[in-house]
């Protein structure tokens, strides 16, 4: 149980726990949901004309824009949305894809459509922190504090809300059997078009494409789309915790089959990396392009993944949650090898690979080779990094890895 993080999509976990006989765990998660651990914000109107607020600190507001579009929809048919906090360096953009898992079957997607990860109905008109509770300061790559976010603290910060269940990739034109809209790829198109027309993204000089978890995967899948769209900008990808392995750990977990369903049902072939799809069309395995490890070798844009080799979501959802310590170390070694072979085989790329058992975050906490993720990324981005691969080469478990460079 300690290996399984609190889920950002509790209905998915509850369904999976029950289907595999883990009734106690499912009831615990259901209790948390009913007690208010997973609640929605009050209903708010569309706010396309929200005022621009120049960020002067972490308490500066992000304002919501809901984008009405014929094709781009959330699962329930509501409008896709983004939060924005304009910065003093208005020509530089940090674009963050929200995470929150995926839905793995039709019933799962129906459940998801009734909450914030499948509907924009309850999004707040503004917030100080799109990642957490309103009134708190955003951390890490969303922070406006230069000590926490040395490169991008005064850039325009965009937070793309995630409401499609397929990492902004679905392009199914008709609705599903239950009336759902699998159109995350079209939603991304609509969001970027609005940012171009109304927020100045089309004239950006710098664009860092990022996201956490399912949003980290979205970064791998879509960073080249950004580069093709913004040819005058320096476009790079910084996916956080998005390097999910193509892994089958049956009978406990078959993550490959789950993501194959996502790709197929949402008709994502037209919404993921086109070079990857072209390479896999003849062999009829384009579903592989729903995985970062298969997409990475086709990405042309520079990328700098932030990734734990013992990712706490993957150790409960990709690797069996009952995996032994030895199995977890073997998983970490395999993830390291695959990342080196698919990402770091290109000289323009870098990576920060840590050995902390976590998922997302820790942008300015962990230290490897004298650098945090924040400072390592800034040096890489500015071309000042003598080392492009920061690797905490430590065995699991390593509690010290979550805070500082562990003792040799």
N, C-alpha and C positions, 0 to 999 in steps of 0.2 A: 504494500500500500504506500509506503514512503516514496516509492519511485514514481508515483502517479501524481502529477500536478493538479491543482484546482482547475477544472476545465473552463474554457471560455465559451464553450457551447455545451452546457450541461445536459441538454436533451440527447445529444449524440452519445455522451458517456453513459447515461442511464439506459438507453436502448442497448448499447453494446454490453454493458454489465449484465443486464437481464438475459440477453440472448446467449450468454456464455455461462449462465448459472451463478453469477456473482451477485446474489440478491442483496446481501448485507451492504455491499458497497453502493449498489444502485439506490437502496433506500436512504443511505446517508446523503447521497447527492440530491435525491428528491427532497429530503428534509431541509437541506440547505436552500434549495430553490424556493420552497414554500415559506421558509422563515424570512425571506427577503434578501437572501444573498445575491439573487439575480433579479433585479427589478428594472423597470423601464422608466424613462423620464416622462414628464407630462407631454401631452399633445401640443404641438406648436405649428403655426402656419408656415407657408412658404415664405422665404426671406431672401429672394434673389437680389434685392436692392440693399442688402445689409451694408452699413457704413464701413469704410476701411479704417482700421485703427493701426497706427504705426507702433510696433512693438518697442517698448522701453524697458521691459523687464519681464520676469516670469509670470507676473499677474496680468499681463496684457491679454485681451480676449481674442479667442478664435470665433469668427462669425460663420454662420451656416449659409450655404447656398444649395438649394434644391434645384436640380436641372430637369425641366420637363423635356422629354424626348420621345419620339414615336417608337424607337426601338430599344433604347437603353432603359432598363427597368430593374428594380429589385425583384426578389422572388415573388412577392405578392402583387406586383404591378405598380407599386409606388415609385416615386422619382429617385434616382441616384443622387448622392449629395457629397459635398466636401466642406470641411472647415478650413478657414484661411486666417493667418495672422501675418499681415504685411510687415516687412522688415525695412530697416534703413537702407540696406543694399537691395533695392527693389528689383534689380535685374538678375539677382541670383535666387534660385528656387531650391528648396528642399521639398520633395514630393514623397509623402509617406502613404503606403498602402496598408490599411488596417488589416489585422489578422483576425483569426477566430475559427480556424478549422474548416471543415467541408461537410456537406451532407452526402451520405453514402447510399441512399435509396430514396424512392419517392416519398414514403411516409416520413422519413427523416427530414426531407426538404420541406414538406408541409409543416412539420413542427417548427422548423427553423424560420419559415415565412411569418410566423406569428410573433417573432421577437425582433430585436434590433439588428440581428445579423441576417435578417431576411426582409426587413421592412424599414422604411424611413419615416413611418408615421409618427414615431415618438421622439425624434431627434430634437434636442434643445436648440433654440435659436442662436445661442452663443454659449461658450464655455471657456474657462481659463485653462482647462486641461482635457483635450479630447480623448486621452488615454485612460483617464481615471475620474475621480470625483471632482465635480465643479468646486472651485474655491481653492484647490490645491495647485501647486506649480508643476508644470510638465518637466520631466527629467530627460536626461540623455540627449538624443539627437533632436528632440523637440524643445529643449531648453533654450531660453533667451539669455542665459548666464554664460558669459565667455569662459569662466573657469570650468564649467561642465561641458560646454559645447564650443570648443575654441574656433572651429572653422565656420560653423553655420548659425551661430547664435543670433546674428543680425540679418540673416537672409529671410526672404518671404517663406513662410512655413505653411505647407498645404497638407491636410490630412484627409485622404480619400476614404470615405466610409465604405465598409464592406457589407454588401447585402445580397450577394448572388450565390454564395456557397461553392464557388469554383475558381477562386483566385483571379477574379475579373476576366474570365476566359470564355464563358459560354456564348455561343452564337446560334442558338436554336430559334428559328424565326416564328414558329407556331408555339402555342402554349403546350404544356405537358398534359398528361391524362387527367391530372387533378387541377388544371388551370394555372400552373405555376409558370413563371417567366425565367427561363434559363438564358439570360442575356447579359451576363457580366462583361463580356467583351464589348458589346454595344454600349453598356453603361460607361466603361472606361473611355470609349470614343467620345461620348457626350460630355463627360466631365472635362476632358482635355480641351474640347472645343470651346466650352464655356470659359475655362481658364485662359485660353488663347484670346478670346474676344473681350473678356471683361477684367482680367487680372494681369495681363501683360506677359503671360508665359510664352507667347509666340515670339517675343523679342528678348528672351532671356539669354544671358551670356554664359550662365552656369546652371546646370540642373543635376542634382544628386537624386537619383531614383532609389527609393528604399522601401522598407516595410518589415514587419515582424511576423514570424510564423507563416500562416497562409499568405500574409502580405510579403514576407520574405521570398516565398516561392513565386509570388506575382512579380517580384523584381527580376528574378531569373527569367521568367517567361516573357516579360514585356520590355525589358530595358532597351533592346534593339529597336522596338517600335518608337520609343522616345527619341533615340538617336536619329532615326530616319525622319522623324517629324520635326526635330529641332536641329537642323543641320548647321546653324550658326552658333550653337551653344556647345560648351564642353559638357557632354553627358556621360555620367558614370553610374554604376550600380553599387549600392551598399546593402545587400540583403542580410537581414538579421535572422538567424535561426530558420533559414528556409531551405537548407540543403538536406531534404528528406530523402532517405535511401529507398531505392526500389528493393523492397525486402519482403520476404514471405516467411513468417515465423509461425506457421500452423502447427498445432490446431488452435493456438491461442489468438493469433492475429494474422490476417492476410491483408496487409496494407496495400500491396500491389493490386489486388482485386478491387479493393475499395476505391482507389484512385482511378482505376480503369473504368469503373462505373461512372465516376464523376465526369471523366473525359468524354465517354461515349454518350451518356444521357444528356449532357449539356451541349453536345456537338461543339466541342472545344477545338477541333482541328483547325478551324479558321481563326482561333483566338489565342493561340500560343505561338512560340517561335517558328516562323515560317521555314527557316532553313532546316530546323530539326524535323519538321513535318515532311519536307521534301526528301530528306535523307532516309526516312522510314516508310515512305509510301509504298515503294516496291515490295518491301518485306511485310507489309500489312500489319505493322506494329507501331502506328503513329501514337498510340496511347502512351508510349514511352516518353513522349514529349511533355507529359504532365509531371515529369520528375526533373528536378534540377540537375541531377547527375548526368542525365542524357541530353538535356538542353545545353548545359554549360559548354560543351565542346563546340557548339555552333554559335555561341555568342561572340559578336564582333566588338562590342563596346567594352571598355575597361571596367572590371568589377573587383570589389574588395569585400568578400563575404565576412561576416561576423558569425562565428559558429562554434558551438560546443561539440566536442567529439562524443561526449556523454550526454547529449541533449535530453533534458528531463521529460519532454513530451515524447520524444522518440523511444525512450526506454520503457514507456508504458503503452505505446500505441503502434509502434513499428516493430520494435523488439518486444518479446513477451514480457508482460509486467512481472512475471515470476522468474525472469532470467537470473542466473547466478552471477556472482561478481566476475568470474572468468568469462562468461558469455558477454557481459557488458564491456569488459576490456577488449574482447575480440571484435565486438561491434564498433567500438571507438577506433580500433586499428583499421578496420575496413573503411569506415567513414573517412579517416585521414588519407588512406591510400586513394580512394576514389576522388576526393577533393583535389589532391595533388595531381592526379592523372588527367582530370578534366578541367580544372580551373587554373592551376599554377603551371600548366604546360605552355601557357601564353605569357610572354614576358611583360605585357602591360598590366597583368593582373596581380593582385596581392590578396592576403587573407590574414585574419586574426582568428586562430584556432585555439580555443581554451579547453581546459580539462575540468572546469567547474560543472557540477551537475545542476544545470539551470536551463531555462528556455526564455530567450529574449532578454533585453535589458543589460544592465551592468556596463553601460557605455563608458562610464568614467570611474569604474571601480577596480576591475581586475587589472593586474600589471604583468606584462610579459616583456622580457628584454628591455625593461625600463620604460615601457610605454603602456598606456591604457588603450582601449579601443579607440577612444576619441582622438588621442594624440597620434596614434599610429595611422589612423585614417587620414588625418590632416596632413601628416608628413607625406604619405603616399600621394594624396591628391595634389599637393603642391610640388611634387617631384623631388622632395628632400629626403626620401626614405632610402637609407643604405640597405635596409632589410625590408623586403616586401612580404615575407612570410613570418608572422609572429606565432610561434607554436609552443604552447605549454605541454611539453612532452612528459606527461605524468600519468601514472596508473590511476584507475578508479578504485576506491573513492579518494578524492583529494579536496578536503575542505579548505585548505589554505589557498587552493587555486582560485577560489571565489573572491579573494580579497587582494592577494599579492603574489609575487613570484615565490613559489614554494622553495624551501631549502633543498639543496641538492642532496 
